[in-house]
Amino acid sequence: MHFQAPPHQETKLVRCTRGVIYDVILDLRPDSSTFKQWVAVELSAENRLMLYIPEGFAHGFQTLEDDTEVFYQISEYYYAEFAKGVRWNDSAFDIQWAIEPTVISVRDQQHPDFCE
């Protein structure tokens, strides 16, 4: 689950242009009534849906078909020093994935436990 920390928070618009993804957004805004809650949507080339991800949310997805392609529009440039994340399986969020994740990058496996 990825995000960019202030002052380079980003808004994203995500669409799946080939295949299918299970797309998850997670509210990390401490003052929000939905803080630490998540929402998931299936995006596919067939349903042509897009997902808007506001600043202050983490974002992650899993592919549900081989050869899946995802298209992002992002409001901010990438700044490596502000790139942050929370683990996909952190018990603070209890995200329910569509299928058991089988391939997870080393970087994503090493995100620390969430601290408020």
DRENLOTOR-136137 format. One record per residue: residue in one letter; chain; x, y, z of N, C-alpha, C, O in turn. Coordinates in Angstrom, 3 decimals, always signed. Example, Ala and Ser with C-alpha at 12.3 -4.5 7.8 and 13.67 -1.06 7.14 Angstrom:
REM residues 2
ATOM res chain nc1 nc2 nc3 cac1 cac2 cac3 cc1 cc2 cc3 oc1 oc2 oc3
ATOM a A +13.190 -5.690 +7.800 +12.300 -4.500 +7.800 +13.200 -3.300 +7.800 +14.236 -3.319 +8.465
ATOM s A +12.850 -2.250 +7.080 +13.670 -1.060 +7.140 +12.900 +0.030 +7.870 +13.409 +1.138 +8.039
//
This chain:
REM residues 116
ATOM res chain nc1 nc2 nc3 cac1 cac2 cac3 cc1 cc2 cc3 oc1 oc2 oc3
ATOM m A +0.865 -1.164 +0.000 +0.000 +0.000 +0.000 +0.909 +1.223 +0.000 +1.663 +1.445 +0.947
ATOM h A +0.833 +2.016 -1.071 +1.766 +3.110 -1.282 +1.102 +4.475 -1.180 -0.089 +4.633 -1.446
ATOM f A +1.909 +5.459 -0.787 +1.480 +6.858 -0.778 +2.712 +7.738 -0.746 +3.821 +7.265 -0.501
ATOM q A +2.510 +9.030 -0.997 +3.585 +10.000 -0.860 +3.249 +10.915 +0.293 +2.135 +11.429 +0.395
ATOM a A +4.238 +11.117 +1.172 +4.053 +11.935 +2.366 +4.073 +13.433 +2.018 +4.613 +13.828 +0.985
ATOM p A +3.480 +14.256 +2.889 +3.531 +15.704 +2.689 +4.994 +16.176 +2.644 +5.844 +15.594 +3.318
ATOM p A +5.289 +17.182 +1.890 +4.378 +18.071 +1.177 +4.081 +17.616 -0.256 +3.600 +18.413 -1.061
ATOM h A +4.350 +16.385 -0.578 +4.168 +15.887 -1.938 +3.081 +14.826 -2.039 +3.195 +13.886 -2.825
ATOM q A +2.025 +14.979 -1.242 +0.896 +14.050 -1.339 +0.348 +14.087 -2.755 +0.448 +15.099 -3.449
ATOM e A -0.229 +12.977 -3.171 -0.699 +12.887 -4.544 -2.130 +12.380 -4.614 -2.587 +11.605 -3.773
ATOM t A -2.810 +12.840 -5.635 -4.114 +12.331 -6.012 -3.877 +11.430 -7.222 -3.068 +11.755 -8.090
ATOM k A -4.583 +10.297 -7.280 -4.407 +9.369 -8.399 -5.759 +9.057 -9.028 -6.804 +9.094 -8.378
ATOM l A -5.697 +8.752 -10.300 -6.827 +8.213 -11.036 -6.306 +6.946 -11.696 -5.340 +6.996 -12.458
ATOM v A -6.940 +5.799 -11.409 -6.430 +4.495 -11.849 -7.483 +3.799 -12.700 -8.676 +3.809 -12.395
ATOM r A -6.998 +3.197 -13.773 -7.868 +2.408 -14.657 -7.112 +1.172 -15.111 -5.903 +1.229 -15.336
ATOM c A -7.804 +0.074 -15.245 -7.224 -1.160 -15.767 -7.558 -1.222 -17.259 -8.728 -1.291 -17.634
ATOM t A -6.532 -1.198 -18.102 -6.751 -1.162 -19.549 -6.656 -2.534 -20.211 -7.036 -2.698 -21.370
ATOM r A -6.146 -3.522 -19.465 -6.131 -4.917 -19.941 -6.148 -5.819 -18.718 -5.408 -5.592 -17.760
ATOM g A -6.991 -6.840 -18.751 -7.058 -7.771 -17.632 -7.978 -7.275 -16.532 -8.941 -6.550 -16.782
ATOM v A -7.656 -7.687 -15.280 -8.494 -7.365 -14.117 -7.600 -7.147 -12.907 -6.642 -7.891 -12.695
ATOM i A -7.913 -6.117 -12.104 -7.229 -5.909 -10.822 -8.248 -5.761 -9.700 -9.393 -5.363 -9.917
ATOM y A -7.801 -6.088 -8.511 -8.537 -5.828 -7.278 -7.816 -4.640 -6.664 -6.688 -4.776 -6.191
ATOM d A -8.451 -3.486 -6.668 -7.812 -2.227 -6.296 -8.296 -1.789 -4.921 -9.501 -1.748 -4.668
ATOM v A -7.360 -1.460 -4.028 -7.684 -1.132 -2.643 -7.155 +0.256 -2.308 -6.010 +0.589 -2.615
ATOM i A -8.006 +1.063 -1.670 -7.551 +2.339 -1.124 -7.794 +2.321 +0.380 -8.746 +1.712 +0.866
ATOM l A -6.910 +3.003 +1.104 -6.894 +2.976 +2.564 -6.765 +4.399 +3.079 -5.824 +5.107 +2.718
ATOM d A -7.694 +4.822 +3.914 -7.702 +6.178 +4.455 -6.676 +6.306 +5.581 -6.804 +5.665 +6.624
ATOM l A -5.659 +7.136 +5.359 -4.622 +7.371 +6.369 -4.667 +8.790 +6.926 -3.677 +9.282 +7.466
ATOM r A -5.811 +9.442 +6.793 -5.982 +10.805 +7.320 -6.447 +10.703 +8.773 -7.585 +10.308 +9.027
ATOM p A -5.580 +11.055 +9.731 -5.924 +10.869 +11.156 -7.194 +11.567 +11.613 -7.854 +11.080 +12.531
ATOM d A -7.558 +12.681 +11.011 -8.750 +13.427 +11.427 -10.021 +12.989 +10.705 -11.081 +13.581 +10.906
ATOM s A -9.923 +11.966 +9.871 -11.069 +11.507 +9.091 -11.938 +10.533 +9.885 -11.433 +9.757 +10.696
ATOM s A -13.236 +10.581 +9.647 -14.153 +9.624 +10.302 -13.957 +8.213 +9.753 -14.436 +7.250 +10.352
ATOM t A -13.263 +8.075 +8.627 -12.997 +6.750 +8.043 -11.514 +6.369 +8.156 -11.029 +5.517 +7.411
ATOM f A -10.810 +6.997 +9.078 -9.387 +6.711 +9.306 -9.167 +5.205 +9.502 -9.857 +4.564 +10.295
ATOM k A -8.205 +4.659 +8.773 -7.793 +3.248 +8.791 -8.821 +2.301 +8.162 -8.689 +1.083 +8.286
ATOM q A -9.831 +2.837 +7.495 -10.788 +1.996 +6.780 -10.373 +1.904 +5.315 -9.735 +2.808 +4.777
ATOM w A -10.746 +0.801 +4.686 -10.371 +0.574 +3.292 -11.597 +0.252 +2.453 -12.639 -0.162 +2.962
ATOM v A -11.437 +0.454 +1.155 -12.465 +0.131 +0.167 -11.763 -0.558 -0.986 -10.657 -0.173 -1.367
ATOM a A -12.405 -1.580 -1.544 -11.837 -2.293 -2.689 -12.832 -2.288 -3.845 -14.046 -2.348 -3.648
ATOM v A -12.282 -2.214 -5.059 -13.078 -2.197 -6.275 -12.380 -3.076 -7.304 -11.153 -3.062 -7.407
ATOM e A -13.155 -3.835 -8.060 -12.576 -4.587 -9.170 -12.608 -3.699 -10.408 -13.668 -3.244 -10.838
ATOM l A -11.433 -3.465 -10.968 -11.306 -2.691 -12.200 -10.876 -3.633 -13.306 -10.010 -4.486 -13.109
ATOM s A -11.486 -3.473 -14.470 -11.139 -4.346 -15.598 -11.249 -3.575 -16.906 -11.878 -2.520 -16.981
ATOM a A -10.624 -4.129 -17.924 -10.771 -3.554 -19.255 -12.234 -3.624 -19.680 -12.724 -2.743 -20.386
ATOM e A -12.923 -4.668 -19.251 -14.317 -4.858 -19.639 -15.260 -3.860 -18.963 -16.118 -3.282 -19.629
ATOM n A -15.112 -3.646 -17.636 -16.059 -2.745 -16.958 -15.693 -1.268 -17.115 -16.521 -0.395 -16.854
ATOM r A -14.459 -0.981 -17.540 -14.003 +0.375 -17.866 -14.138 +1.369 -16.718 -14.168 +2.578 -16.950
ATOM l A -14.219 +0.874 -15.478 -14.302 +1.758 -14.322 -12.942 +2.381 -14.026 -11.897 +1.823 -14.361
ATOM m A -12.980 +3.557 -13.386 -11.767 +4.204 -12.892 -11.961 +4.471 -11.408 -13.084 +4.635 -10.932
ATOM l A -10.852 +4.512 -10.691 -10.902 +4.768 -9.257 -10.140 +6.044 -8.946 -8.982 +6.200 -9.334
ATOM y A -10.799 +6.956 -8.243 -10.193 +8.207 -7.797 -9.626 +7.986 -6.399 -10.331 +7.507 -5.511
ATOM i A -8.367 +8.329 -6.203 -7.702 +8.146 -4.916 -7.239 +9.512 -4.424 -6.292 +10.074 -4.975
ATOM p A -7.889 +10.056 -3.398 -7.531 +11.395 -2.917 -6.214 +11.404 -2.138 -5.702 +10.361 -1.732
ATOM e A -5.687 +12.610 -1.943 -4.526 +12.774 -1.070 -4.853 +12.200 +0.303 -5.988 +12.289 +0.769
ATOM g A -3.851 +11.614 +0.941 -4.049 +11.078 +2.277 -4.469 +9.617 +2.307 -4.670 +9.044 +3.378
ATOM f A -4.602 +9.012 +1.126 -4.955 +7.605 +1.026 -3.765 +6.802 +0.516 -3.008 +7.272 -0.333
ATOM a A -3.605 +5.594 +1.036 -2.644 +4.645 +0.474 -3.374 +3.833 -0.590 -4.597 +3.699 -0.567
ATOM h A -2.590 +3.296 -1.521 -3.183 +2.583 -2.652 -2.381 +1.336 -2.961 -1.151 +1.357 -2.930
ATOM g A -3.074 +0.255 -3.256 -2.424 -0.972 -3.696 -3.404 -1.806 -4.494 -4.618 -1.632 -4.391
ATOM f A -2.869 -2.708 -5.285 -3.752 -3.574 -6.057 -3.091 -4.927 -6.260 -1.880 -5.083 -6.105
ATOM q A -3.927 -5.906 -6.614 -3.415 -7.203 -7.028 -4.043 -7.553 -8.361 -5.221 -7.293 -8.605
ATOM t A -3.233 -8.147 -9.215 -3.746 -8.560 -10.520 -4.488 -9.879 -10.367 -4.086 -10.754 -9.600
ATOM l A -5.571 -9.999 -11.107 -6.389 -11.207 -11.050 -6.289 -12.027 -12.331 -6.829 -13.130 -12.411
ATOM e A -5.596 -11.484 -13.334 -5.366 -12.191 -14.594 -3.937 -11.923 -15.051 -3.366 -10.879 -14.734
ATOM d A -3.363 -12.858 -15.790 -2.062 -12.645 -16.405 -2.160 -11.515 -17.429 -3.233 -11.222 -17.957
ATOM d A -1.022 -10.894 -17.692 -0.903 -9.835 -18.711 -1.843 -8.660 -18.459 -2.391 -8.083 -19.397
ATOM t A -2.024 -8.313 -17.196 -2.862 -7.174 -16.828 -2.063 -5.884 -16.984 -0.858 -5.849 -16.738
ATOM e A -2.753 -4.835 -17.393 -2.127 -3.529 -17.603 -2.931 -2.480 -16.841 -4.160 -2.452 -16.903
ATOM v A -2.211 -1.615 -16.118 -2.852 -0.591 -15.303 -2.342 +0.781 -15.745 -1.152 +0.959 -16.004
ATOM f A -3.256 +1.744 -15.827 -2.927 +3.101 -16.245 -3.202 +4.051 -15.088 -4.297 +4.051 -14.525
ATOM y A -2.202 +4.865 -14.730 -2.310 +5.839 -13.644 -2.234 +7.254 -14.196 -1.500 +7.523 -15.146
ATOM q A -2.992 +8.148 -13.596 -2.778 +9.583 -13.744 -2.519 +10.083 -12.329 -3.306 +9.829 -11.416
ATOM i A -1.415 +10.793 -12.155 -0.984 +11.197 -10.815 -0.737 +12.698 -10.798 -0.158 +13.250 -11.734
ATOM s A -1.177 +13.355 -9.730 -1.138 +14.811 -9.638 +0.220 +15.373 -9.241 +0.431 +16.582 -9.343
ATOM e A +1.134 +14.542 -8.797 +2.399 +15.023 -8.246 +3.553 +14.243 -8.849 +3.402 +13.080 -9.224
ATOM y A +4.710 +14.893 -8.940 +5.912 +14.184 -9.358 +6.311 +13.185 -8.281 +5.946 +13.338 -7.115
ATOM y A +7.061 +12.163 -8.677 +7.551 +11.165 -7.728 +8.788 +11.703 -7.022 +9.730 +12.162 -7.667
ATOM y A +8.778 +11.644 -5.696 +9.911 +12.021 -4.861 +10.246 +10.817 -3.988 +9.519 +10.508 -3.044
ATOM a A +11.334 +10.149 -4.299 +11.687 +8.908 -3.601 +11.737 +9.082 -2.088 +11.325 +8.189 -1.348
ATOM e A +12.234 +10.215 -1.625 +12.357 +10.423 -0.176 +11.011 +10.607 +0.518 +10.936 +10.526 +1.744
ATOM f A +9.944 +10.853 -0.249 +8.608 +10.997 +0.322 +7.716 +9.785 +0.030 +6.559 +9.741 +0.448
ATOM a A +8.264 +8.813 -0.685 +7.511 +7.595 -0.996 +7.446 +6.728 +0.254 +8.479 +6.344 +0.801
ATOM k A +6.267 +6.427 +0.694 +6.037 +5.656 +1.920 +5.079 +4.509 +1.631 +4.524 +4.398 +0.538
ATOM g A +4.902 +3.663 +2.632 +3.955 +2.574 +2.470 +3.595 +1.928 +3.784 +4.270 +2.107 +4.798
ATOM v A +2.524 +1.178 +3.742 +2.124 +0.320 +4.849 +1.954 -1.079 +4.275 +1.629 -1.248 +3.099
ATOM r A +2.176 -2.073 +5.115 +2.121 -3.461 +4.645 +0.713 -3.863 +4.217 -0.278 -3.479 +4.839
ATOM w A +0.654 -4.618 +3.179 -0.603 -5.129 +2.619 -1.363 -6.003 +3.616 -2.580 -6.155 +3.512
ATOM n A -0.638 -6.580 +4.588 -1.274 -7.492 +5.548 -1.199 -6.986 +6.987 -1.315 -7.777 +7.923
ATOM d A -1.008 -5.693 +7.175 -0.922 -5.118 +8.522 -2.248 -5.319 +9.245 -3.303 -4.976 +8.713
ATOM s A -2.201 -5.870 +10.445 -3.425 -6.155 +11.201 -4.156 -4.879 +11.627 -5.319 -4.952 +12.023
ATOM a A -3.511 -3.726 +11.556 -4.175 -2.458 +11.883 -5.295 -2.149 +10.897 -6.180 -1.346 +11.196
ATOM f A -5.266 -2.785 +9.709 -6.245 -2.490 +8.668 -7.113 -3.688 +8.298 -8.255 -3.511 +7.875
ATOM d A -6.599 -4.886 +8.449 -7.325 -6.120 +8.121 -7.925 -6.089 +6.713 -9.106 -6.377 +6.522
ATOM i A -7.094 -5.737 +5.737 -7.547 -5.700 +4.351 -7.818 -7.124 +3.879 -6.990 -8.017 +4.059
ATOM q A -8.974 -7.322 +3.280 -9.369 -8.617 +2.746 -9.096 -8.623 +1.243 -9.813 -7.979 +0.477
ATOM w A -8.080 -9.336 +0.831 -7.697 -9.389 -0.578 -8.562 -10.402 -1.319 -9.069 -11.352 -0.722
ATOM a A -8.724 -10.196 -2.608 -9.579 -11.062 -3.430 -9.062 -12.491 -3.466 -9.838 -13.445 -3.410
ATOM i A -7.754 -12.629 -3.560 -7.091 -13.937 -3.535 -5.855 -13.812 -2.658 -5.392 -12.702 -2.395
ATOM e A -5.328 -14.915 -2.214 -4.113 -14.894 -1.392 -2.957 -14.348 -2.226 -2.634 -14.916 -3.269
ATOM p A -2.321 -13.246 -1.783 -1.184 -12.709 -2.532 -0.042 -13.725 -2.605 +0.296 -14.371 -1.613
ATOM t A +0.545 -13.854 -3.798 +1.618 -14.826 -4.000 +2.940 -14.174 -4.404 +4.005 -14.731 -4.137
ATOM v A +2.890 -13.011 -5.039 +4.108 -12.305 -5.438 +4.055 -10.910 -4.839 +3.187 -10.111 -5.190
ATOM i A +4.981 -10.616 -3.934 +5.027 -9.331 -3.255 +6.467 -8.842 -3.308 +7.387 -9.584 -2.962
ATOM s A +6.671 -7.611 -3.733 +8.028 -7.076 -3.845 +8.708 -7.053 -2.473 +8.046 -6.987 -1.437
ATOM v A +10.011 -7.107 -2.490 +10.792 -7.040 -1.247 +10.481 -5.736 -0.519 +10.305 -5.723 +0.699
ATOM r A +10.416 -4.650 -1.268 +10.111 -3.339 -0.669 +8.781 -3.384 +0.064 +8.675 -2.894 +1.188
ATOM d A +7.758 -3.971 -0.568 +6.438 -4.018 +0.054 +6.398 -4.946 +1.264 +5.613 -4.720 +2.185
ATOM q A +7.212 -5.964 +1.278 +7.275 -6.873 +2.418 +7.938 -6.209 +3.630 +7.714 -6.627 +4.766
ATOM q A +8.749 -5.184 +3.391 +9.545 -4.580 +4.467 +8.967 -3.316 +5.061 +9.611 -2.681 +5.895
ATOM h A +7.757 -2.929 +4.651 +7.152 -1.747 +5.277 +6.950 -2.034 +6.761 +6.592 -3.152 +7.130
ATOM p A +7.176 -1.036 +7.617 +7.031 -1.249 +9.068 +5.568 -1.363 +9.485 +4.660 -1.049 +8.715
ATOM d A +5.357 -1.818 +10.722 +4.016 -1.828 +11.276 +3.486 -0.401 +11.313 +4.252 +0.545 +11.494
ATOM f A +2.187 -0.245 +11.142 +1.575 +1.068 +11.148 +1.613 +1.650 +12.553 +1.307 +0.964 +13.528
ATOM c A +1.988 +2.913 +12.647 +1.972 +3.657 +13.919 +1.167 +4.918 +13.710 +1.386 +5.650 +12.745
ATOM e A +0.230 +5.177 +14.616 -0.615 +6.379 +14.470 +0.124 +7.629 +14.806 -0.442 +8.720 +14.735
//
